[in-house]
Amino acid sequence: MIKKVAGVALSFGVAVAMAIDGYIVFFKNQQSSAASNLSETKTTTKAKSVSSNKAQTSSSSTSSNTTSGKYKDGTYTGTSTSTRWGDVQVEITVANGKLTKITVLSSPNSEQKSIAINEQALPTYKSEAIKAQSASIQQISGATETYKGFTGSLQNALNQAE
C-alpha cells in the first residue's frame, strides 16, 4: 500500500515538473520574444522619428560625411579569449558605421573534433553577428566553447569600435 502511494506521489511530482518545464519552454520564450519585438519596434519608431526630424532641420547637410551605424570605421582586433579547448580571436572590419566583416584569427585546432565543430559553427556565428550588428547571437548546440570564445573576442573588438 505504501509503495502505491509513493509511486502515485512520485508520478504526480514528475507530471507537475513536466508541466512547468513545458510552460517555460513554450510560453515563456514567446512572451520574452514578443516583449523583445515590441521593444525593437519602439526603438525603430523612435529612430525613424529622430532621423526624420534631423532631415527636416538640416536638409542642406551632405550625407557622405555621416555614418549610418554605431561604430567607428576601421579594423579592430579583439583580445584572444581562452576556452577549454583553446583560444579564439577575431578581427572585425567596420565600414559606414556597420560591422561588415569578421575574420577568425585563431580558434581551437588541436583536435580533429574541434576543427570539425569550428568549420560548421564559426561561419554561422560570423553571419549571425553581422546580421545582429553585435555579439548577441544564438549559441549552436555542441559548440559552446567556440561560442564563448567567439563572442568574448567579438565583444572586445566591438567595444574598441564604439
Backbone hydrogen bonds, N-H to C=O, Kabsch-Sander energy under -0.5 kcal/mol:
donor,donor_aa,acceptor,acceptor_aa,energy
5,V,1,M,-1.9
6,A,2,I,-2.6
7,G,3,K,-2.4
8,V,4,K,-2.5
9,A,5,V,-2.6
10,L,6,A,-2.5
11,S,7,G,-2.4
12,F,8,V,-2.5
13,G,9,A,-2.3
14,V,10,L,-2.4
15,A,11,S,-2.3
16,V,12,F,-2.3
17,A,13,G,-2.3
18,M,14,V,-2.4
19,A,15,A,-2.2
20,I,16,V,-2.4
21,D,17,A,-2.5
22,G,18,M,-2.7
23,Y,19,A,-2.1
24,I,20,I,-2.3
25,V,21,D,-2.7
26,F,22,G,-2.6
27,F,23,Y,-2.2
28,K,23,Y,-1.8
29,N,24,I,-1.0
31,Q,27,F,-2.0
32,S,28,K,-2.3
33,S,29,N,-2.4
34,A,30,Q,-2.4
35,A,31,Q,-2.3
36,S,32,S,-2.2
37,N,33,S,-2.6
38,L,34,A,-2.3
39,S,35,A,-2.3
40,E,36,S,-2.6
41,T,37,N,-2.4
42,K,38,L,-2.3
43,T,39,S,-2.4
44,T,40,E,-2.9
45,T,41,T,-2.7
46,K,42,K,-2.6
47,A,43,T,-2.8
48,K,44,T,-2.5
49,S,45,T,-2.3
50,V,46,K,-2.3
51,S,47,A,-2.7
52,S,48,K,-2.4
53,N,49,S,-2.0
54,K,50,V,-2.3
55,A,51,S,-2.2
56,Q,52,S,-1.9
57,T,53,N,-2.1
58,S,54,K,-2.5
61,S,58,S,-1.0
65,N,62,T,-0.5
66,T,63,S,-0.6
68,S,96,N,-0.9
70,K,97,G,-0.8
71,Y,97,G,-1.7
72,K,161,A,-3.6
74,G,94,V,-2.2
76,Y,92,I,-2.3
78,G,76,Y,-0.5
78,G,90,V,-2.7
81,T,88,V,-3.2
82,S,80,S,-0.6
83,T,86,G,-1.1
88,V,81,T,-2.3
89,Q,106,S,-2.2
91,E,103,T,-2.8
92,I,76,Y,-3.2
93,T,101,K,-2.5
94,V,74,G,-3.2
95,A,98,K,-2.4
98,K,95,A,-1.8
100,T,93,T,-2.9
101,K,93,T,-1.5
103,T,91,E,-3.3
105,L,89,Q,-2.2
105,L,103,T,-0.8
106,S,89,Q,-1.6
115,I,111,E,-2.0
116,A,112,Q,-2.4
117,I,113,K,-2.4
118,N,114,S,-2.6
119,E,115,I,-2.2
120,Q,116,A,-1.1
120,Q,117,I,-0.6
121,A,117,I,-3.0
122,L,118,N,-1.9
124,T,120,Q,-0.8
125,Y,121,A,-2.8
126,K,122,L,-2.7
127,S,123,P,-2.3
128,E,124,T,-2.5
129,A,125,Y,-2.3
130,I,126,K,-2.0
131,K,127,S,-2.2
132,A,128,E,-2.7
133,Q,129,A,-1.7
134,S,129,A,-1.1
137,I,135,A,-1.6
143,A,140,I,-2.1
147,Y,143,A,-2.2
148,K,144,T,-2.5
149,G,145,E,-2.4
150,F,146,T,-3.1
151,T,147,Y,-2.8
152,G,148,K,-1.8
153,S,149,G,-2.3
154,L,150,F,-2.7
155,Q,151,T,-2.5
156,N,152,G,-1.7
157,A,153,S,-2.1
158,L,154,L,-2.7
159,N,155,Q,-2.3
160,Q,156,N,-1.6
161,A,157,A,-1.4
162,E,158,L,-0.8
162,E,159,N,-0.5
